[in-house]
C-alpha cells in the first residue's frame, strides 16, 4: 500500500500523514505503545481515503457492495466492486494483513483476526 500514489490516482485524496501521526501520537504517547501511532496512522489514512471516495462517487448501493466485500474479507470480492474502489479494497486488506503480521511478530493481540471473524 505504501507504493501507491493516491494523490495521482485519486486526486481528491489528501496526504494528512503528519496530522494523523501527531493525533495518534497524542493518544498513544507512552513508550509501551510506540508502535501504535504508526499503525493507527496507516489505518486512519486508508479509512479517510475510503470515506472521501464514498463522499465523492458513492451511491447507497455501491456502499452496500463495499460493506459486503469488507465483511467477506476475500480479495475475490474486488470484482464485484465499482472501478473507483477496486484500488482501495485490496489496499485495505493488505494494510490490515500487514498490521496483523507486525502484531504477530511482537507477540501482541490478534485483534485483526478477531475483526475478520466478526
Protein Blocks (a to p, Z undefined) as FASTA:
>chain_A
ZZpcfklmmmmbccfklmmmmmmmmmmmcfklmmmmmmmmmmmmmmmmmmmmmmmmpcfk
lmmmmmmmmmnopaklmmmpcfklmmmmmmmmmmmmmmmmmmmmnopafkkmmmmmZZ
